[in-house]
Amino acid sequence: MSMFCHQCEQTANGTGCTKVGVCGKNEDLQSLQDILTFGLKGIAAYAYHARELGARDEQVDAFVHDAMFFTLTNVDFSLERHIDMVMKCGEMNYRVMELLDKAHTERFGNPVPTKVSTGTKAGHGILITGHDILDLYELLKQTEGMGINIYTHGEMLPAHAYPELQKFPHLVANYGTAWQNQQTEFAAFPGAILVTTNCIMPVKESYRERLFTSGVAGMEGCEHITGRDFSALIAKAKALPALPEQAGSSLMTGFHHTAVLGLADKIVDAVKSGKIKRFFLVGGCDGAKPGRNYYTQLVEQIPQDCVVLTVACGKYRFNHLDLGDIDGIPRLLDLGQCNNSYSGIQIALALAKAFNCGVNDLPLTLILSWYEQKAVAILLTLLSLGVKNIRVGPTPPAFMSPNVLKVLQDNYNLQLITTPDQDLQAIFGSTPAAANAANPEPVAEPSFWGRIAAFLGFK
């Protein structure tokens, strides 16, 4: 099946068009509409969290309406307009990540590098997972002085770095790893559990009655909290067995762009002196599909004179590793949640300015893992900013047609990961600048959109 569309009554045999639409749509247009729809879902997630904190962007809201309307049944299948809308989706995601970053920092302060324990403290506990930092803040306020310890899980780890949250001594540790390990880790956690966003695995009976949801997240058979009134969750935590005192290791987080740029002079000097040879941004959404051990192996093999930046829950593949430092600059910098990809972009732009070059000319390699809508939106943001030479895996998205993928490969040098050995050899064998010099953009030829249209056979 090369495409599937069933959004109108005319679909083939009344079930769906799978080759060419009755209306004339083909798999490449269907692919672009799917990419746009998934990107919009990512924007919606970030816009939701920003709105909960009182921040809105009318331009972003208007774009979501326009773009959704754009995908409705019609026979205007202009390739150029579809690609333009997809790229604009990337631009709007940049705006909404900036909006959410500002909303978080204005409410909770700029994150600071923070060491987070992975052990447990004696006493009752609540484990909170997801992305909604406002939920965590309200939970901390409502549990203050009650003898209940709060533990983060998954994408909530970076919350430990916000100064306003650090004021609560009962925010004690991070328990567990990425979202796909919930079934094992939630079963082992004896306290109550709060899920704040859509990163949730099917719930096992062993912990269903002590798992609560909030906001837009929900799970059948689990109590849903509205209005951020966590009294039922708190009561459940008090009624459950206490956690034992247990030592653990530690993780570092909180390398927000404001913190990293505070080290800008040291970083620039280290690069100029040859002590830092390259930066790697290795991050994205984690998942359970085989092949994701690539990211652990890659980071383990990255040379000692390189710095690794990471973002989102993909970090759990390697954030337990001790990579040391270079002249006091940590070799592993956790920028935060997936929306903190905005910090990664700000760091790259600042380095490009410091070295008076373009982002694509920096000694910077982006190697990303994708899972769902927010990862799609972030990739579109990077492409809309003109970032090239990105590696992505572990597999290409099924909704991306071969022709659309080839267009991205031809115009942005978007590459699929292979093996850590092969990719590192390719990365250190030639720099992005050398690759660009060897394959310069054609001069005095049709426009970018025209070349894409010609490639896909459109007039």
N, C-alpha and C positions, 0 to 999 in steps of 0.2 A: 504494500500500500504506500504510494508516494505522497498522498495527501488525504485529508479527511475533512469534509465540510458538510454540515447539516443545519445551517442556520436559516434556511428558507424552505418553503413548501415544494419547490421545484426539484429538490435533490434527486439524484438518479435512483430509480426504483423506490422512491420514498424513504430511503434509508441513509443516503449520504453519497456525495461525490468523492471518488477515490483516485481519479486520474486527472481529468479536466472538468471543471465545474460546468454545469448546464449554462451558467451565466458567462462563462469564458475565463473564470479564475483558474490559474494553474498552481502547481505545487510551490513555485517560488513566491508568488503573491500570498498564498496561504501561509508560507513560512514567515514572511515579513509581518503579516498580521498577527501571527502567534507570538513572534518576538516582541512586537509592540504591546500586545495584551499582557504578556508576562512582565515586561518592563513597567507597565502601569501598575501592576500589582505590587511591585517593589516600591514604587513611588508612594502608593497608598499606605504601605506599612510605615514608612518614615513620616509621611504627612500626618498620620494618625497620632503617632507618639508626640510630634511637635505640637499638634493641636491640643492634646491633653495637657501640655505645659503652657498653653495660651499663645502659641505662635502659629501664624498662618501666612501663606504666600498666595495672593490672589492669582498671580501669573501661573503658578503650579496648578492650582485648583482649576483654572480655566483650561489649561492644557489637557488635564485628565478628561474633562468633559468633551473637548474637541476631538481628542484622540480616540475615545470610545465611540463617539458618533461616527468617526472616520471609518471604523471597522464594520459598520452596519451594512446590511445587504445593499449593494449597488452594482453598477457595471462600469464604474470609473476606476480602472485598474492601472493607473499611471505608475510605472515602476519608480520614476523619479520622485513622485509625491510620497510614495510609501517609504522609500529609503530616507527621504527628508524628514518624514514624521518619526521614523525610528531613531534617527540621529538627534532630533529635537527631544525625544524622550530621554536620551542620555544627558542632554543639557539641563532638562528640568530635574532629573535625579540629582545632578550636581547642586542645583539650587536648594532642593529639599534636604539634602544631606548637610549643606551649610546652615540651613534654617534650624535643623534638629541639633546640630553641634552648638549653635548659639543658644538655643533654648536650654540645653543641658548645662552649659557652662555658666549661663546667667543665674540659673537656679541652684546649681550644686558646686560651682567653682571650676577652675581649670584642673583637670586631672594631673596628679603628680606621680612620679615613679614610686611604686609601692610594692613591698614584699608581702605576699599573702600566704598564710599557713594553709596546709591541706589536712591538718589534724582535726580532732574534735575535742570539745571541752565537756566536762561533766555537767549534766543538766539537760533539761528539755530543749528540743530544737525544732526549728522550721527551716526547710530547704526551699529556696526560691529560684526558679529558672525562667528563662525567656529574656526579653529585651526591655521590658518596661521599668525603667529606673524610678519613675514616680511611684509605681506600686511598691517597690522596695523601700523608698523613703517613707511612705505612709505606714508601711508595716513596721518599720523601725520605730516610728513615733508611737504607734499603738502598743508596742511590746516593751517600751522603755520601763525599766524598773520591775519587770515581771519575772525575771530569772529565766527568760527564754532566750537561747542563743540563736542567731540567724546565720545561715550558711547559704552561700551562692552556689549556683551550678550552671554549667554551660556558658551561654552568652552573658550571664550576669556577673562573671568574674571581674570585668573592668570597673564595675561599680565601686569596688574597694578603693579606687584611686581618687574619687571625688572628695574634696575637703569637707563638704557638708555632711557626707555620709560617714566620714571617718570620725565624726564627733560622737557617734554611737558606739560605745565599747562592746555592745553585744552583737555587733556585726563581726563575727570572729574568724571565719575561714571560708575557703572554697572546698566544696565536697563533690568529688566526681569529676567527670570530664565533659565530653560533647553530648549533644542531644540524643544521638542514636544509641547511647549506652544507658539510657534512662531505665529500661526494664530491669537491668541488673542492679544499677546503682540505687534506684528508688526502692527496690525490694530490700536492699541491705540497710537503707536509712530507716531508723526506727521511729522518727518523728513525723510531723505533718509536712505536707508538700504543697507548694503553690506554683502553678504554671500560669505565666502572664502573657504568653504569645503563642503563635502557631507551631513552635518547635516542640512538638509532643508526639511521642510514640504511643501506639495502642496500649491502653492501661491493663496491667495484669491484676487479677483478683486479689493477689497478696497485698496490694497497697491501694486498691480502688477507693476504699472507704475513708482513707486519710489523705487523698489527693483532692485539691480544690483548684478551680480555675477562676480567672478574672478577666475583665476587659472583653475583647472579642474572642478570646480563646474559650473553648468549651469541650467537654468530653462526656458522653452519655454515661449516666450512673455516678457521676462525680458532682459534688455540690459546687454551684457557681456563685461567686461573690459579686455583688453589684455595689456601686457607690463607694468602693474602697473601704467598706466596713468589714474588717478582718476578725470580728469577734468570734465567729464560728470556727475559723481556722485556729485562733488562739486557744479556744476552749479545747479543741481536739488535741493540740500540742501538749496542753497540760495533762490531758488524760492518758497520753501515750507514754511508754517507757522512756526514761532519760538516756541520753547518750553517755558512753564512758569517756573518761579522759584518755586521749590517745594522741601520741606525738605523730607528726607528719613531716613531710618535706615542705618546701615553699616554692611559690611561683612569683614571677615579677610581672607587673602590668602597669599601666598608667603613662605610657610614653606617647601622650597626646602631642600634637605638633607644636604646641606652645612649650612643652618640656624639651622636645628634641631640638627645636630651633634655639633654645637657650644654650645648647651645646654647639651651635653652628660654627663658631670660630675654631673650636677644638676639632670638629669634624673636617672642616675645610683644610686645616693645617695637616691633619692626619692623611687626607687624600693627597695633598701637594707633596708631602714627604714620602709617599708611597707606602705608608703603614696601613691604609685602607685602600684596597685595590678595586673593590666592587661592592655595590649594595644589591641585595636580593630582597624583593618583597614577595614573600611566600605566604599566602593566606587564602581566605575564601570560606565556603561552606563545607563542613565535613559531612561524611555519610558512611554507610556500612558496605558499599559495593567494593568487591575485591579490586586491588590496584592502588588503593589510597595509601598503602605503606610506602609508595613512591615518595611522598612528601617527607616522611621521616628519614628515609634513606638519603634523600637529596640534601636535607639540612645537615645530616651527619657528615656528608662528604664535601660540603662547601668549605673551601680553604679557610685557614685561620686568619687570613688578612682580609676577610670579607665580613660585612655586617648584614644581619638578617632582620628585616622588618616583617611583622606579621599582624594580621587583623582578622577578626571573626573567629568562628569556632574551629576552623581548620588548624588553628594554632595548637590544638590538643594533640595533634600528631607528633609534636616535637617540643612543646614549651616546657616539658620536664627536663630537657637536656641542659647541661651546664656548658655553655659555649664560651664562657670567660669574657674577657674584655680586651679592648685595644686602647692603651693609654687612658684607662678609666672610662672609656665609652663601651657600654655593654654590647656584646655582639648579637644579642637577641633583644629586639625592642618590640614589645606588644603594644600596638597602637590603640586597641580596644575592640568594640563590637563591630559588626559589619558596616554600620553607617559611619564608623570612624575611618573608613576608606578615604573620607574627606581629608583626614590628617595625612594620610599617605600622599595624596595629591599635593597638599600644601608643602610637605617636605620636599617632594620632587621639584616643585616650582621654585622653592627657595634655593635649592642646590643649583638648579639651572641658572638662576640669576647670579649666584655667587661665582659660578664658573663661566658666566657670559656665553651660555650655549643653550641649545634646545633640550627639552626633556629626553628626546630620542637620542641625543648625543652623550648623555650622562653614562657613567659606568653603573647602570642600573638595569636589573633584569626582573621582570614581573612574571611570576609563576603562580597561577591561580587554580583553585579547585572550585567547581560550581555544583550546586544542588538544586536551587529553585529560584523563585522570582527576583529576590533581592540581588542575587549574584548576577542575574541577567541585566538588571538595571545598572549595576556598577560597571559591568563590562561595556554597556552602551555609553556610560559616562566617559570611560577611558577612551573609547573610540571617538566620541564626539570632540574630545580634547586633542585628537590627533596622535595619541600614544600608539606606538607600533611595537612590534617584536614581542608581544605578549604570548606566553605559553599557557595553555589551559588544559584541564583534564578532570577526572581520569578518562572520560569519553566525550565525544562531541554530543551536543544536545540533539535529541531525536527530532525536535521541532525545526531544526535548521536544515534546509534542503541542501543537497550537495552543491548546487550552483551558488546559493547564497554563501555557504561556507567558503567556497573557492574565491568568491569576490572579496571576502574579508581577508583571506590568505594573500591574495594578489595585491590588495591595496594597503593592508595594514601589517602584513607578514604575521598574521595570527597563526600560531602553530599549536599542534597537539603535542602533549608530552609524550616522550618515548620511554627511556630508562634514565635514571639519574646519571649514570656514566656517560651515555651518549649526549644527553642534554648539556652536561657540564663541559664536555669536550667541545661541543659546538659553541657554547657561550664564550669560553675562553680562547677558542680558535679564531674568532673574529668578533669585533665590537659592533654594536649597532651602527656607529658612524661609518665603519669600514663596509658593512653590509649595504648601507645607503649609498656609499660612494660607488660600490660595485654595481648597484642597480638603481641608478638615478631615475627620478620621475621623468617621463617623456615630456618633451617640450613641443609646444605648438601643435598639440593633438586635441581631440575632443575633450570636453569637460569631464570631470570625475563621474558625474551622473551619466553623461553620454557614453563613457567607456563601459560603465556597468550595464546600461541598457543594451548596448551593442553586444556585450558578452552574453547576456541572457536572451538575445534574439528579439528584443523589442525595438520598435521604431521610435 
